[in-house]
Amino acid sequence: MNNIEVFGISYVLYLIFTAVLIGLALYVLILVIIFLRLRIAELKRALPPKGHAERQ
């Protein structure tokens, strides 16, 4: 068995496709983490200071 049979074009395309999917998944994960950190910080700023009761 030579190397061409083991590493065919479909195997190379599969590796490229898998690498692209992993890269996109990591990119989305990083974006979600950044978005959540900004959203949490925004929500914390919107809270009234501790010790102050809200007027109704």
Secondary structure as GFF3:
##gff-version 3
##sequence-region A 1 56
A	DSSP	alpha_helix	3	6	.	.	.	ID=ss1
A	DSSP	alpha_helix	9	46	.	.	.	ID=ss2
###
